[in-house]
Amino acid sequence: MTELLRHPRAMEELQNEVRQLAQGKSEITEDDLGNMQYLKAVIKETLRLHPPVPPLLPRESIEDVELLRYHIPAKTQVIVNAWTIGRDPLSWENPEEYRPKRFLNSNIDVKGLNFELIPFGAGRRGCPGIAFANVVNELAIARLVHKFNFALPEGIKGEDLDMTEGTGITIRRKSPLVAVATPCSSAREAYTNITLHNINNQLRVAFQQDPGTSTQPYYP
């Protein structure tokens, strides 16, 4: 969310995609996520710049190996720096730039098959919760941008945000993000239409049970 607030154009493109594909629905569901390609690109780009565990969990070599002219003896503890890999200029064009579009029409994924992007590790020791984490992240962001317009507090610009990261079990912002969320008109309209539809259905059911009940449509 911080990166989207720092890059309003990316936020706008994401909102347009989510709201167009939602087609007036009151709630985004997991079934809607499959066609949200820009949303997936936003998640990948965020994980590229901000991997949850920058130095992946340590590994231990099981045998002597020669790697890029370096001799690594057996029983050596190896730490992979996912943060540096995600910002490697040999793999990424303008690596410090937040640009989700780089992942559109790209086969690069976060599942550990593309070594230029391994925020969850790779191989048999990769994070077992990759699929779950992806769905949770996508669903949370989609639901937020579907129903709300987000902006920074008055007087604060995107470039003024402190991007310092704090340590913990996973990386997070050192200082909490403060944003202003305003319900978008389309979400309010969709919610109102569905609510009125439910009320009118309840009135029709009540009439069937008691013919004396008024069946005039309800309008607030």
PyMOL CGO cylinders between C-alpha atoms (Angstrom):
from pymol import cmd
from pymol.cgo import CYLINDER

trace = [
    CYLINDER, 0.00, 0.00, 0.00, 2.89, 2.35, 0.73, 0.3, 1, 1, 1, 1, 1, 1,
    CYLINDER, 2.89, 2.35, 0.73, 4.34, 1.89, -2.75, 0.3, 1, 1, 1, 1, 1, 1,
    CYLINDER, 4.34, 1.89, -2.75, 0.93, 2.45, -4.34, 0.3, 1, 1, 1, 1, 1, 1,
    CYLINDER, 0.93, 2.45, -4.34, 0.49, 5.70, -2.41, 0.3, 1, 1, 1, 1, 1, 1,
    CYLINDER, 0.49, 5.70, -2.41, 3.95, 6.79, -3.53, 0.3, 1, 1, 1, 1, 1, 1,
    CYLINDER, 3.95, 6.79, -3.53, 3.02, 6.01, -7.14, 0.3, 1, 1, 1, 1, 1, 1,
    CYLINDER, 3.02, 6.01, -7.14, -0.52, 7.33, -7.82, 0.3, 1, 1, 1, 1, 1, 1,
    CYLINDER, -0.52, 7.33, -7.82, -0.48, 6.18, -11.45, 0.3, 1, 1, 1, 1, 1, 1,
    CYLINDER, -0.48, 6.18, -11.45, 0.06, 2.57, -10.38, 0.3, 1, 1, 1, 1, 1, 1,
    CYLINDER, 0.06, 2.57, -10.38, -2.74, 2.95, -7.80, 0.3, 1, 1, 1, 1, 1, 1,
    CYLINDER, -2.74, 2.95, -7.80, -5.09, 4.30, -10.47, 0.3, 1, 1, 1, 1, 1, 1,
    CYLINDER, -5.09, 4.30, -10.47, -4.31, 1.47, -12.89, 0.3, 1, 1, 1, 1, 1, 1,
    CYLINDER, -4.31, 1.47, -12.89, -4.90, -1.10, -10.17, 0.3, 1, 1, 1, 1, 1, 1,
    CYLINDER, -4.90, -1.10, -10.17, -8.20, 0.48, -9.12, 0.3, 1, 1, 1, 1, 1, 1,
    CYLINDER, -8.20, 0.48, -9.12, -9.39, 0.61, -12.73, 0.3, 1, 1, 1, 1, 1, 1,
    CYLINDER, -9.39, 0.61, -12.73, -8.60, -3.07, -13.28, 0.3, 1, 1, 1, 1, 1, 1,
    CYLINDER, -8.60, -3.07, -13.28, -10.23, -4.27, -10.05, 0.3, 1, 1, 1, 1, 1, 1,
    CYLINDER, -10.23, -4.27, -10.05, -13.36, -2.14, -10.43, 0.3, 1, 1, 1, 1, 1, 1,
    CYLINDER, -13.36, -2.14, -10.43, -13.88, -3.02, -14.07, 0.3, 1, 1, 1, 1, 1, 1,
    CYLINDER, -13.88, -3.02, -14.07, -13.56, -6.75, -13.44, 0.3, 1, 1, 1, 1, 1, 1,
    CYLINDER, -13.56, -6.75, -13.44, -15.76, -6.52, -10.32, 0.3, 1, 1, 1, 1, 1, 1,
    CYLINDER, -15.76, -6.52, -10.32, -18.65, -5.39, -12.57, 0.3, 1, 1, 1, 1, 1, 1,
    CYLINDER, -18.65, -5.39, -12.57, -20.70, -3.83, -9.82, 0.3, 1, 1, 1, 1, 1, 1,
    CYLINDER, -20.70, -3.83, -9.82, -20.25, -6.67, -7.32, 0.3, 1, 1, 1, 1, 1, 1,
    CYLINDER, -20.25, -6.67, -7.32, -20.40, -5.70, -3.67, 0.3, 1, 1, 1, 1, 1, 1,
    CYLINDER, -20.40, -5.70, -3.67, -17.47, -7.95, -2.72, 0.3, 1, 1, 1, 1, 1, 1,
    CYLINDER, -17.47, -7.95, -2.72, -14.36, -9.27, -4.44, 0.3, 1, 1, 1, 1, 1, 1,
    CYLINDER, -14.36, -9.27, -4.44, -13.97, -13.03, -4.08, 0.3, 1, 1, 1, 1, 1, 1,
    CYLINDER, -13.97, -13.03, -4.08, -11.11, -15.42, -4.74, 0.3, 1, 1, 1, 1, 1, 1,
    CYLINDER, -11.11, -15.42, -4.74, -12.75, -16.40, -8.03, 0.3, 1, 1, 1, 1, 1, 1,
    CYLINDER, -12.75, -16.40, -8.03, -12.26, -12.85, -9.32, 0.3, 1, 1, 1, 1, 1, 1,
    CYLINDER, -12.26, -12.85, -9.32, -8.48, -12.83, -8.83, 0.3, 1, 1, 1, 1, 1, 1,
    CYLINDER, -8.48, -12.83, -8.83, -7.55, -14.99, -11.81, 0.3, 1, 1, 1, 1, 1, 1,
    CYLINDER, -7.55, -14.99, -11.81, -8.06, -12.21, -14.37, 0.3, 1, 1, 1, 1, 1, 1,
    CYLINDER, -8.06, -12.21, -14.37, -6.45, -9.42, -12.33, 0.3, 1, 1, 1, 1, 1, 1,
    CYLINDER, -6.45, -9.42, -12.33, -3.06, -9.41, -14.04, 0.3, 1, 1, 1, 1, 1, 1,
    CYLINDER, -3.06, -9.41, -14.04, -2.04, -5.93, -12.95, 0.3, 1, 1, 1, 1, 1, 1,
    CYLINDER, -2.04, -5.93, -12.95, -2.84, -6.83, -9.34, 0.3, 1, 1, 1, 1, 1, 1,
    CYLINDER, -2.84, -6.83, -9.34, -0.50, -9.82, -9.59, 0.3, 1, 1, 1, 1, 1, 1,
    CYLINDER, -0.50, -9.82, -9.59, 2.16, -7.56, -11.11, 0.3, 1, 1, 1, 1, 1, 1,
    CYLINDER, 2.16, -7.56, -11.11, 1.80, -5.12, -8.19, 0.3, 1, 1, 1, 1, 1, 1,
    CYLINDER, 1.80, -5.12, -8.19, 2.31, -7.95, -5.69, 0.3, 1, 1, 1, 1, 1, 1,
    CYLINDER, 2.31, -7.95, -5.69, 5.38, -9.27, -7.54, 0.3, 1, 1, 1, 1, 1, 1,
    CYLINDER, 5.38, -9.27, -7.54, 6.96, -5.83, -7.86, 0.3, 1, 1, 1, 1, 1, 1,
    CYLINDER, 6.96, -5.83, -7.86, 6.41, -5.15, -4.16, 0.3, 1, 1, 1, 1, 1, 1,
    CYLINDER, 6.41, -5.15, -4.16, 7.96, -8.49, -3.20, 0.3, 1, 1, 1, 1, 1, 1,
    CYLINDER, 7.96, -8.49, -3.20, 10.90, -7.77, -5.50, 0.3, 1, 1, 1, 1, 1, 1,
    CYLINDER, 10.90, -7.77, -5.50, 11.72, -4.53, -3.68, 0.3, 1, 1, 1, 1, 1, 1,
    CYLINDER, 11.72, -4.53, -3.68, 10.58, -5.61, -0.21, 0.3, 1, 1, 1, 1, 1, 1,
    CYLINDER, 10.58, -5.61, -0.21, 11.05, -9.36, 0.32, 0.3, 1, 1, 1, 1, 1, 1,
    CYLINDER, 11.05, -9.36, 0.32, 9.52, -10.42, 3.66, 0.3, 1, 1, 1, 1, 1, 1,
    CYLINDER, 9.52, -10.42, 3.66, 12.76, -12.12, 4.76, 0.3, 1, 1, 1, 1, 1, 1,
    CYLINDER, 12.76, -12.12, 4.76, 15.63, -10.33, 2.91, 0.3, 1, 1, 1, 1, 1, 1,
    CYLINDER, 15.63, -10.33, 2.91, 18.34, -12.83, 3.88, 0.3, 1, 1, 1, 1, 1, 1,
    CYLINDER, 18.34, -12.83, 3.88, 16.60, -16.15, 3.33, 0.3, 1, 1, 1, 1, 1, 1,
    CYLINDER, 16.60, -16.15, 3.33, 16.78, -18.82, 6.00, 0.3, 1, 1, 1, 1, 1, 1,
    CYLINDER, 16.78, -18.82, 6.00, 20.32, -20.25, 6.19, 0.3, 1, 1, 1, 1, 1, 1,
    CYLINDER, 20.32, -20.25, 6.19, 21.25, -23.37, 4.24, 0.3, 1, 1, 1, 1, 1, 1,
    CYLINDER, 21.25, -23.37, 4.24, 24.16, -25.77, 4.68, 0.3, 1, 1, 1, 1, 1, 1,
    CYLINDER, 24.16, -25.77, 4.68, 26.15, -27.25, 1.81, 0.3, 1, 1, 1, 1, 1, 1,
    CYLINDER, 26.15, -27.25, 1.81, 26.20, -31.05, 1.89, 0.3, 1, 1, 1, 1, 1, 1,
    CYLINDER, 26.20, -31.05, 1.89, 29.35, -31.41, -0.20, 0.3, 1, 1, 1, 1, 1, 1,
    CYLINDER, 29.35, -31.41, -0.20, 32.29, -29.44, -1.57, 0.3, 1, 1, 1, 1, 1, 1,
    CYLINDER, 32.29, -29.44, -1.57, 31.30, -27.30, -4.51, 0.3, 1, 1, 1, 1, 1, 1,
    CYLINDER, 31.30, -27.30, -4.51, 32.91, -24.77, -6.85, 0.3, 1, 1, 1, 1, 1, 1,
    CYLINDER, 32.91, -24.77, -6.85, 30.63, -21.77, -7.56, 0.3, 1, 1, 1, 1, 1, 1,
    CYLINDER, 30.63, -21.77, -7.56, 31.75, -18.81, -9.67, 0.3, 1, 1, 1, 1, 1, 1,
    CYLINDER, 31.75, -18.81, -9.67, 35.38, -19.68, -8.85, 0.3, 1, 1, 1, 1, 1, 1,
    CYLINDER, 35.38, -19.68, -8.85, 34.62, -19.77, -5.14, 0.3, 1, 1, 1, 1, 1, 1,
    CYLINDER, 34.62, -19.77, -5.14, 35.32, -22.98, -3.25, 0.3, 1, 1, 1, 1, 1, 1,
    CYLINDER, 35.32, -22.98, -3.25, 32.54, -23.78, -0.78, 0.3, 1, 1, 1, 1, 1, 1,
    CYLINDER, 32.54, -23.78, -0.78, 33.44, -26.67, 1.55, 0.3, 1, 1, 1, 1, 1, 1,
    CYLINDER, 33.44, -26.67, 1.55, 30.88, -29.13, 2.81, 0.3, 1, 1, 1, 1, 1, 1,
    CYLINDER, 30.88, -29.13, 2.81, 29.06, -28.11, 6.01, 0.3, 1, 1, 1, 1, 1, 1,
    CYLINDER, 29.06, -28.11, 6.01, 29.31, -24.39, 5.11, 0.3, 1, 1, 1, 1, 1, 1,
    CYLINDER, 29.31, -24.39, 5.11, 26.40, -22.22, 6.17, 0.3, 1, 1, 1, 1, 1, 1,
    CYLINDER, 26.40, -22.22, 6.17, 25.06, -20.35, 3.15, 0.3, 1, 1, 1, 1, 1, 1,
    CYLINDER, 25.06, -20.35, 3.15, 22.83, -17.26, 3.36, 0.3, 1, 1, 1, 1, 1, 1,
    CYLINDER, 22.83, -17.26, 3.36, 21.07, -16.07, 0.19, 0.3, 1, 1, 1, 1, 1, 1,
    CYLINDER, 21.07, -16.07, 0.19, 20.35, -12.33, -0.02, 0.3, 1, 1, 1, 1, 1, 1,
    CYLINDER, 20.35, -12.33, -0.02, 16.94, -12.07, -1.71, 0.3, 1, 1, 1, 1, 1, 1,
    CYLINDER, 16.94, -12.07, -1.71, 16.94, -8.27, -1.28, 0.3, 1, 1, 1, 1, 1, 1,
    CYLINDER, 16.94, -8.27, -1.28, 20.09, -7.86, -3.39, 0.3, 1, 1, 1, 1, 1, 1,
    CYLINDER, 20.09, -7.86, -3.39, 18.91, -10.37, -6.00, 0.3, 1, 1, 1, 1, 1, 1,
    CYLINDER, 18.91, -10.37, -6.00, 15.67, -8.40, -6.46, 0.3, 1, 1, 1, 1, 1, 1,
    CYLINDER, 15.67, -8.40, -6.46, 17.64, -5.20, -7.13, 0.3, 1, 1, 1, 1, 1, 1,
    CYLINDER, 17.64, -5.20, -7.13, 20.37, -6.68, -9.34, 0.3, 1, 1, 1, 1, 1, 1,
    CYLINDER, 20.37, -6.68, -9.34, 20.85, -4.40, -12.40, 0.3, 1, 1, 1, 1, 1, 1,
    CYLINDER, 20.85, -4.40, -12.40, 22.00, -7.42, -14.40, 0.3, 1, 1, 1, 1, 1, 1,
    CYLINDER, 22.00, -7.42, -14.40, 18.53, -8.94, -14.02, 0.3, 1, 1, 1, 1, 1, 1,
    CYLINDER, 18.53, -8.94, -14.02, 16.28, -5.89, -13.78, 0.3, 1, 1, 1, 1, 1, 1,
    CYLINDER, 16.28, -5.89, -13.78, 16.01, -2.70, -15.83, 0.3, 1, 1, 1, 1, 1, 1,
    CYLINDER, 16.01, -2.70, -15.83, 16.01, 0.33, -13.51, 0.3, 1, 1, 1, 1, 1, 1,
    CYLINDER, 16.01, 0.33, -13.51, 15.89, -1.96, -10.46, 0.3, 1, 1, 1, 1, 1, 1,
    CYLINDER, 15.89, -1.96, -10.46, 15.26, 0.83, -7.92, 0.3, 1, 1, 1, 1, 1, 1,
    CYLINDER, 15.26, 0.83, -7.92, 12.15, 1.99, -9.78, 0.3, 1, 1, 1, 1, 1, 1,
    CYLINDER, 12.15, 1.99, -9.78, 8.72, 0.74, -8.70, 0.3, 1, 1, 1, 1, 1, 1,
    CYLINDER, 8.72, 0.74, -8.70, 7.21, -0.40, -11.99, 0.3, 1, 1, 1, 1, 1, 1,
    CYLINDER, 7.21, -0.40, -11.99, 4.64, -3.23, -11.82, 0.3, 1, 1, 1, 1, 1, 1,
    CYLINDER, 4.64, -3.23, -11.82, 4.26, -3.24, -15.61, 0.3, 1, 1, 1, 1, 1, 1,
    CYLINDER, 4.26, -3.24, -15.61, 7.61, -5.01, -15.90, 0.3, 1, 1, 1, 1, 1, 1,
    CYLINDER, 7.61, -5.01, -15.90, 5.77, -8.21, -14.90, 0.3, 1, 1, 1, 1, 1, 1,
    CYLINDER, 5.77, -8.21, -14.90, 2.97, -7.92, -17.46, 0.3, 1, 1, 1, 1, 1, 1,
    CYLINDER, 2.97, -7.92, -17.46, 3.43, -10.47, -20.25, 0.3, 1, 1, 1, 1, 1, 1,
    CYLINDER, 3.43, -10.47, -20.25, 6.24, -12.01, -18.19, 0.3, 1, 1, 1, 1, 1, 1,
    CYLINDER, 6.24, -12.01, -18.19, 6.55, -15.60, -16.98, 0.3, 1, 1, 1, 1, 1, 1,
    CYLINDER, 6.55, -15.60, -16.98, 8.60, -14.61, -13.93, 0.3, 1, 1, 1, 1, 1, 1,
    CYLINDER, 8.60, -14.61, -13.93, 6.86, -15.71, -10.73, 0.3, 1, 1, 1, 1, 1, 1,
    CYLINDER, 6.86, -15.71, -10.73, 7.61, -15.89, -7.01, 0.3, 1, 1, 1, 1, 1, 1,
    CYLINDER, 7.61, -15.89, -7.01, 7.27, -19.65, -6.69, 0.3, 1, 1, 1, 1, 1, 1,
    CYLINDER, 7.27, -19.65, -6.69, 11.01, -20.30, -6.71, 0.3, 1, 1, 1, 1, 1, 1,
    CYLINDER, 11.01, -20.30, -6.71, 11.39, -21.30, -10.36, 0.3, 1, 1, 1, 1, 1, 1,
    CYLINDER, 11.39, -21.30, -10.36, 12.92, -17.97, -11.42, 0.3, 1, 1, 1, 1, 1, 1,
    CYLINDER, 12.92, -17.97, -11.42, 16.05, -17.27, -9.43, 0.3, 1, 1, 1, 1, 1, 1,
    CYLINDER, 16.05, -17.27, -9.43, 15.97, -13.52, -10.11, 0.3, 1, 1, 1, 1, 1, 1,
    CYLINDER, 15.97, -13.52, -10.11, 12.88, -13.32, -7.89, 0.3, 1, 1, 1, 1, 1, 1,
    CYLINDER, 12.88, -13.32, -7.89, 12.89, -15.61, -4.84, 0.3, 1, 1, 1, 1, 1, 1,
    CYLINDER, 12.89, -15.61, -4.84, 11.23, -13.72, -1.94, 0.3, 1, 1, 1, 1, 1, 1,
    CYLINDER, 11.23, -13.72, -1.94, 9.98, -17.06, -0.57, 0.3, 1, 1, 1, 1, 1, 1,
    CYLINDER, 9.98, -17.06, -0.57, 13.08, -19.11, -1.32, 0.3, 1, 1, 1, 1, 1, 1,
    CYLINDER, 13.08, -19.11, -1.32, 13.28, -21.95, -3.83, 0.3, 1, 1, 1, 1, 1, 1,
    CYLINDER, 13.28, -21.95, -3.83, 13.49, -25.69, -4.13, 0.3, 1, 1, 1, 1, 1, 1,
    CYLINDER, 13.49, -25.69, -4.13, 12.41, -28.21, -1.50, 0.3, 1, 1, 1, 1, 1, 1,
    CYLINDER, 12.41, -28.21, -1.50, 13.25, -25.74, 1.25, 0.3, 1, 1, 1, 1, 1, 1,
    CYLINDER, 13.25, -25.74, 1.25, 11.10, -22.96, -0.19, 0.3, 1, 1, 1, 1, 1, 1,
    CYLINDER, 11.10, -22.96, -0.19, 8.27, -21.51, 1.88, 0.3, 1, 1, 1, 1, 1, 1,
    CYLINDER, 8.27, -21.51, 1.88, 5.36, -24.00, 1.94, 0.3, 1, 1, 1, 1, 1, 1,
    CYLINDER, 5.36, -24.00, 1.94, 2.85, -21.16, 2.32, 0.3, 1, 1, 1, 1, 1, 1,
    CYLINDER, 2.85, -21.16, 2.32, 3.55, -19.41, -1.01, 0.3, 1, 1, 1, 1, 1, 1,
    CYLINDER, 3.55, -19.41, -1.01, 0.14, -20.13, -2.56, 0.3, 1, 1, 1, 1, 1, 1,
    CYLINDER, 0.14, -20.13, -2.56, -1.72, -19.15, 0.61, 0.3, 1, 1, 1, 1, 1, 1,
    CYLINDER, -1.72, -19.15, 0.61, 0.29, -15.93, 1.03, 0.3, 1, 1, 1, 1, 1, 1,
    CYLINDER, 0.29, -15.93, 1.03, -0.31, -14.91, -2.58, 0.3, 1, 1, 1, 1, 1, 1,
    CYLINDER, -0.31, -14.91, -2.58, -4.07, -15.36, -2.36, 0.3, 1, 1, 1, 1, 1, 1,
    CYLINDER, -4.07, -15.36, -2.36, -4.31, -13.53, 0.98, 0.3, 1, 1, 1, 1, 1, 1,
    CYLINDER, -4.31, -13.53, 0.98, -2.24, -10.60, -0.31, 0.3, 1, 1, 1, 1, 1, 1,
    CYLINDER, -2.24, -10.60, -0.31, -4.12, -10.34, -3.59, 0.3, 1, 1, 1, 1, 1, 1,
    CYLINDER, -4.12, -10.34, -3.59, -7.54, -10.60, -1.97, 0.3, 1, 1, 1, 1, 1, 1,
    CYLINDER, -7.54, -10.60, -1.97, -6.75, -8.02, 0.73, 0.3, 1, 1, 1, 1, 1, 1,
    CYLINDER, -6.75, -8.02, 0.73, -5.39, -5.44, -1.72, 0.3, 1, 1, 1, 1, 1, 1,
    CYLINDER, -5.39, -5.44, -1.72, -8.18, -6.03, -4.26, 0.3, 1, 1, 1, 1, 1, 1,
    CYLINDER, -8.18, -6.03, -4.26, -10.89, -5.55, -1.65, 0.3, 1, 1, 1, 1, 1, 1,
    CYLINDER, -10.89, -5.55, -1.65, -9.29, -2.38, -0.33, 0.3, 1, 1, 1, 1, 1, 1,
    CYLINDER, -9.29, -2.38, -0.33, -8.88, -0.66, -3.69, 0.3, 1, 1, 1, 1, 1, 1,
    CYLINDER, -8.88, -0.66, -3.69, -12.28, -1.89, -4.84, 0.3, 1, 1, 1, 1, 1, 1,
    CYLINDER, -12.28, -1.89, -4.84, -14.18, -0.09, -2.10, 0.3, 1, 1, 1, 1, 1, 1,
    CYLINDER, -14.18, -0.09, -2.10, -11.92, 2.82, -1.17, 0.3, 1, 1, 1, 1, 1, 1,
    CYLINDER, -11.92, 2.82, -1.17, -9.92, 5.62, -2.68, 0.3, 1, 1, 1, 1, 1, 1,
    CYLINDER, -9.92, 5.62, -2.68, -6.69, 6.14, -0.78, 0.3, 1, 1, 1, 1, 1, 1,
    CYLINDER, -6.69, 6.14, -0.78, -4.67, 9.30, -0.32, 0.3, 1, 1, 1, 1, 1, 1,
    CYLINDER, -4.67, 9.30, -0.32, -1.95, 10.59, 1.95, 0.3, 1, 1, 1, 1, 1, 1,
    CYLINDER, -1.95, 10.59, 1.95, -2.88, 13.12, 4.67, 0.3, 1, 1, 1, 1, 1, 1,
    CYLINDER, -2.88, 13.12, 4.67, -2.95, 16.73, 3.54, 0.3, 1, 1, 1, 1, 1, 1,
    CYLINDER, -2.95, 16.73, 3.54, 0.48, 18.23, 3.15, 0.3, 1, 1, 1, 1, 1, 1,
    CYLINDER, 0.48, 18.23, 3.15, 2.30, 14.90, 2.79, 0.3, 1, 1, 1, 1, 1, 1,
    CYLINDER, 2.30, 14.90, 2.79, 3.78, 13.82, -0.54, 0.3, 1, 1, 1, 1, 1, 1,
    CYLINDER, 3.78, 13.82, -0.54, 4.71, 10.33, -1.60, 0.3, 1, 1, 1, 1, 1, 1,
    CYLINDER, 4.71, 10.33, -1.60, 8.39, 11.16, -1.76, 0.3, 1, 1, 1, 1, 1, 1,
    CYLINDER, 8.39, 11.16, -1.76, 8.20, 12.33, 1.88, 0.3, 1, 1, 1, 1, 1, 1,
    CYLINDER, 8.20, 12.33, 1.88, 7.27, 8.87, 3.20, 0.3, 1, 1, 1, 1, 1, 1,
    CYLINDER, 7.27, 8.87, 3.20, 9.89, 7.22, 5.35, 0.3, 1, 1, 1, 1, 1, 1,
    CYLINDER, 9.89, 7.22, 5.35, 10.63, 3.87, 3.71, 0.3, 1, 1, 1, 1, 1, 1,
    CYLINDER, 10.63, 3.87, 3.71, 12.89, 2.65, 6.53, 0.3, 1, 1, 1, 1, 1, 1,
    CYLINDER, 12.89, 2.65, 6.53, 12.17, -0.99, 7.30, 0.3, 1, 1, 1, 1, 1, 1,
    CYLINDER, 12.17, -0.99, 7.30, 12.07, -2.51, 10.76, 0.3, 1, 1, 1, 1, 1, 1,
    CYLINDER, 12.07, -2.51, 10.76, 13.21, -5.96, 11.75, 0.3, 1, 1, 1, 1, 1, 1,
    CYLINDER, 13.21, -5.96, 11.75, 11.13, -8.79, 13.15, 0.3, 1, 1, 1, 1, 1, 1,
    CYLINDER, 11.13, -8.79, 13.15, 10.05, -12.26, 12.09, 0.3, 1, 1, 1, 1, 1, 1,
    CYLINDER, 10.05, -12.26, 12.09, 9.43, -10.59, 8.72, 0.3, 1, 1, 1, 1, 1, 1,
    CYLINDER, 9.43, -10.59, 8.72, 10.33, -7.14, 7.40, 0.3, 1, 1, 1, 1, 1, 1,
    CYLINDER, 10.33, -7.14, 7.40, 7.80, -4.34, 7.92, 0.3, 1, 1, 1, 1, 1, 1,
    CYLINDER, 7.80, -4.34, 7.92, 7.65, -0.57, 7.86, 0.3, 1, 1, 1, 1, 1, 1,
    CYLINDER, 7.65, -0.57, 7.86, 9.51, 0.92, 10.81, 0.3, 1, 1, 1, 1, 1, 1,
    CYLINDER, 9.51, 0.92, 10.81, 6.85, 3.62, 11.20, 0.3, 1, 1, 1, 1, 1, 1,
    CYLINDER, 6.85, 3.62, 11.20, 3.12, 2.95, 10.67, 0.3, 1, 1, 1, 1, 1, 1,
    CYLINDER, 3.12, 2.95, 10.67, 1.56, 4.06, 7.40, 0.3, 1, 1, 1, 1, 1, 1,
    CYLINDER, 1.56, 4.06, 7.40, -1.08, 6.78, 7.79, 0.3, 1, 1, 1, 1, 1, 1,
    CYLINDER, -1.08, 6.78, 7.79, -3.52, 7.10, 4.89, 0.3, 1, 1, 1, 1, 1, 1,
    CYLINDER, -3.52, 7.10, 4.89, -6.95, 8.58, 4.26, 0.3, 1, 1, 1, 1, 1, 1,
    CYLINDER, -6.95, 8.58, 4.26, -9.51, 6.07, 2.95, 0.3, 1, 1, 1, 1, 1, 1,
    CYLINDER, -9.51, 6.07, 2.95, -12.67, 7.39, 1.29, 0.3, 1, 1, 1, 1, 1, 1,
    CYLINDER, -12.67, 7.39, 1.29, -15.45, 5.04, 0.14, 0.3, 1, 1, 1, 1, 1, 1,
    CYLINDER, -15.45, 5.04, 0.14, -15.73, 5.21, -3.66, 0.3, 1, 1, 1, 1, 1, 1,
    CYLINDER, -15.73, 5.21, -3.66, -19.11, 6.05, -5.19, 0.3, 1, 1, 1, 1, 1, 1,
    CYLINDER, -19.11, 6.05, -5.19, -19.35, 2.82, -7.21, 0.3, 1, 1, 1, 1, 1, 1,
    CYLINDER, -19.35, 2.82, -7.21, -18.91, 0.70, -4.08, 0.3, 1, 1, 1, 1, 1, 1,
    CYLINDER, -18.91, 0.70, -4.08, -21.58, 2.68, -2.22, 0.3, 1, 1, 1, 1, 1, 1,
    CYLINDER, -21.58, 2.68, -2.22, -23.96, 2.37, -5.16, 0.3, 1, 1, 1, 1, 1, 1,
    CYLINDER, -23.96, 2.37, -5.16, -23.40, -1.37, -5.53, 0.3, 1, 1, 1, 1, 1, 1,
    CYLINDER, -23.40, -1.37, -5.53, -23.91, -1.91, -1.79, 0.3, 1, 1, 1, 1, 1, 1,
    CYLINDER, -23.91, -1.91, -1.79, -27.11, 0.18, -1.82, 0.3, 1, 1, 1, 1, 1, 1,
    CYLINDER, -27.11, 0.18, -1.82, -28.54, -1.66, -4.85, 0.3, 1, 1, 1, 1, 1, 1,
    CYLINDER, -28.54, -1.66, -4.85, -27.87, -5.08, -3.32, 0.3, 1, 1, 1, 1, 1, 1,
    CYLINDER, -27.87, -5.08, -3.32, -29.33, -3.97, 0.03, 0.3, 1, 1, 1, 1, 1, 1,
    CYLINDER, -29.33, -3.97, 0.03, -32.51, -2.69, -1.64, 0.3, 1, 1, 1, 1, 1, 1,
    CYLINDER, -32.51, -2.69, -1.64, -32.75, -5.91, -3.68, 0.3, 1, 1, 1, 1, 1, 1,
    CYLINDER, -32.75, -5.91, -3.68, -32.55, -7.97, -0.48, 0.3, 1, 1, 1, 1, 1, 1,
    CYLINDER, -32.55, -7.97, -0.48, -35.16, -5.83, 1.28, 0.3, 1, 1, 1, 1, 1, 1,
    CYLINDER, -35.16, -5.83, 1.28, -37.60, -6.08, -1.64, 0.3, 1, 1, 1, 1, 1, 1,
    CYLINDER, -37.60, -6.08, -1.64, -37.11, -9.87, -1.77, 0.3, 1, 1, 1, 1, 1, 1,
    CYLINDER, -37.11, -9.87, -1.77, -37.88, -10.05, 1.95, 0.3, 1, 1, 1, 1, 1, 1,
    CYLINDER, -37.88, -10.05, 1.95, -41.07, -8.02, 1.37, 0.3, 1, 1, 1, 1, 1, 1,
    CYLINDER, -41.07, -8.02, 1.37, -42.19, -10.39, -1.39, 0.3, 1, 1, 1, 1, 1, 1,
    CYLINDER, -42.19, -10.39, -1.39, -41.56, -13.39, 0.88, 0.3, 1, 1, 1, 1, 1, 1,
    CYLINDER, -41.56, -13.39, 0.88, -43.53, -11.71, 3.65, 0.3, 1, 1, 1, 1, 1, 1,
    CYLINDER, -43.53, -11.71, 3.65, -46.44, -11.06, 1.25, 0.3, 1, 1, 1, 1, 1, 1,
    CYLINDER, -46.44, -11.06, 1.25, -46.54, -14.70, 0.25, 0.3, 1, 1, 1, 1, 1, 1,
    CYLINDER, -46.54, -14.70, 0.25, -46.79, -15.64, 3.91, 0.3, 1, 1, 1, 1, 1, 1,
    CYLINDER, -46.79, -15.64, 3.91, -49.26, -12.83, 4.74, 0.3, 1, 1, 1, 1, 1, 1,
    CYLINDER, -49.26, -12.83, 4.74, -51.24, -11.37, 1.81, 0.3, 1, 1, 1, 1, 1, 1,
    CYLINDER, -51.24, -11.37, 1.81, -51.96, -8.28, 3.92, 0.3, 1, 1, 1, 1, 1, 1,
    CYLINDER, -51.96, -8.28, 3.92, -48.32, -7.19, 3.73, 0.3, 1, 1, 1, 1, 1, 1,
    CYLINDER, -48.32, -7.19, 3.73, -47.54, -4.31, 1.35, 0.3, 1, 1, 1, 1, 1, 1,
    CYLINDER, -47.54, -4.31, 1.35, -45.44, -5.31, -1.66, 0.3, 1, 1, 1, 1, 1, 1,
    CYLINDER, -45.44, -5.31, -1.66, -44.51, -1.79, -2.77, 0.3, 1, 1, 1, 1, 1, 1,
    CYLINDER, -44.51, -1.79, -2.77, -40.77, -1.59, -3.48, 0.3, 1, 1, 1, 1, 1, 1,
    CYLINDER, -40.77, -1.59, -3.48, -38.75, 0.00, -0.72, 0.3, 1, 1, 1, 1, 1, 1,
    CYLINDER, -38.75, 0.00, -0.72, -36.80, 3.17, -1.43, 0.3, 1, 1, 1, 1, 1, 1,
    CYLINDER, -36.80, 3.17, -1.43, -34.79, 4.98, 1.27, 0.3, 1, 1, 1, 1, 1, 1,
]
cmd.load_cgo(trace, "trace")
